[in-house]
């Protein structure tokens, strides 16, 4: 479905709410209506029909109705489910605020769609290594099974905060947040 009005129709179906929370997309199970030409690039830019969506409030609204089922991403309303393409992760962590230090340190990430998340047991940080280049790709879990790719500059901040810790006989560099240690890279023996 590449109907230019499709995205507008989807927005009209989002229930209005006085509450500040996110829509309960995990409870909605409408019929699948096909894919639309919407893509989230690795840098967090949202595209519709090949054109960047420049209105931040619209991107923010779409970001509240995204759901991941398996490896597929969908925009969900109570009456419609449409597939979209996500190049890497649906969000990008664009900044981190550091509070405290040591094991009591807290790392609060802000995403490109203005979600704020505290790295903790329910919102872990993980780092995946590219098998060919060994380049790290760091992520933080934002909600449900939706992650934010941690922007390179933010990852450099984490590296500056990293401390060594032994895990299962191997020394890792990692960061503390909310009493949890998150390994970000193994130290060579």
N, C-alpha and C positions, 0 to 999 in steps of 0.2 A: 504494500500500500504506500504509494508515494503522493497521496492527495495532500496538497499544501495546507488544507484546512484541518487535517487530521490532528495535528498537535494542538490547535486551538480547541477542537472538540474534546480532546483528552483533558485539557485544563478545566473545561467547563464541568466535567464530571467529578472533580475532586470536591468532596463534601466540605462545606464551610464549617469552621469550628472556631469557637472563642478560646479554646484551650491552646496553649503554647506548644504542646507536644506534636509529635509526628503522626500522620495518618496511620491507622493500623493495617498496613498493606499485608502483613503476615496473616491476617484474618480474611482477606478478600480472595475469592477463588472464581473470578469470572472466566468466561470462555476466552480462549486464545483467538485474537482477531487478526493475526498475521504480524509481519515485521513492518516497521516504518523506517524511513531513511533518516535515522538519528544515530549519531555516533559521538562517543566521548573519547577524545584523543588522550594520549599518554600524559600530555601537559595539563589536562583538566578542562580543555576547551570543549564545549558542547557544540555540535554541528547539527543542523536540520537542512535536509536537501542540499548538502555540501557547503552550506554557508554557516559561518560561526553565529551562534545566538549571542547577540551583544547585550541583551537586557538581563542584567544580573538577577532582578527579582523573578524573571521567568525561569532562569536556570535554577535558582534556589527552589522554586516551586516544583519543577520537574524532579529535582534531587530528593524531594521528600516522598516521592511515590515510586522510587526505584526499588526493585527486588531482584535478588539473584536466586535462581533455582538451578542447582547443579553448576554448570559452567556458563549458563545463559542468563542474560540480563533482560528485565522487562520493566516497563512502566505499567503500573497497576492502578485501576480505579475500581470502585465497587461493581462496575458493569463492563469493563473492558481491560484486556491484557494484551499489550503489544510488545514485540521484541525490538530491542535496540542493540547496537554494537558498542562494546567497550574495549578499547585497545589494550588496556592494562588493568587499572583500577578505576572505579567510578569517581573517586575523589583524590585530591592532592593535599597533603599536609603542607601548608605554606609558611607556617611559623610555629615556634614552640616557646612556651613560657616556662621558665625554670623557677620553682619555689623550693626553698630549703636546700639541704645537702645530704650527702651520705645516703644511708638506707632509707631515710625519711624524705628524701627528695621527691618532688612531684613534677611530672612533665605534662603540661597541658598543650595539646596541639589544636591549631585552628586550621580548618580546611578551606579550600577555595570556594565552598558554598556555605561558609560561615557556621559549620558544625564545630562544636568544641568538644574535645574528648580528652579525658585524663587517662594516660597509659596506666593500666592496672591489670589485675588478674582477668577481668572480663574484656579488657581492651588491650591485648598484648601487642608488643612490637616484635616483628620478625624480619629477618634479612634473608633474602634468597640470592644465591650467587649464579651469575650467568655461566653456564658450563664452558663456553668457548673463551670468554674474555675474563672470567673471574670477577667481573664488575658487580658490586653489591646493588641489590634493589631492595630498599627497606620499606616496610609497610607498618601501619598501625590499624587495628580493627576499629572501625567507627561505630557500626551497629550491625546486629544480626551477623550476616556473613559478607558484609560490605566493608572493604578496606580503602584506606587512603595510601597512595604512594607518597612516601616522605620525600619532599623536594630535596635536591642535592645540597643546597645551602643549609637546610635544616639538619640534614644528616651530618654535615660537617660540624654543626653545633653539638650533635650527640657524640661524635667522635672526640671532641674537645672535653666532654664530660665523662668519657668512658674511663672505667677503672678495671683492673684485672681481677679475675675470680676463677678459682678452679672448679670445674664441673666434670664429674666422672673421669678424673685423672688428666684432664686437658685444661690448659689455661685459656680463658676467653677474655676479651675486652667486652665490656657491656655497660649499660646504664641502669641506675636504680630509679624506680618510680612507684610510689605508693606501696613501698615494702617489697616490691618484686624486682628481681634482677633479670634484665633482658639482654642476652648475648647479642652482640652486633658483629663480632668477628673473632675467629680463633687466632691465637698468637702462635707463631711457628715455634716448634720445640727446639 
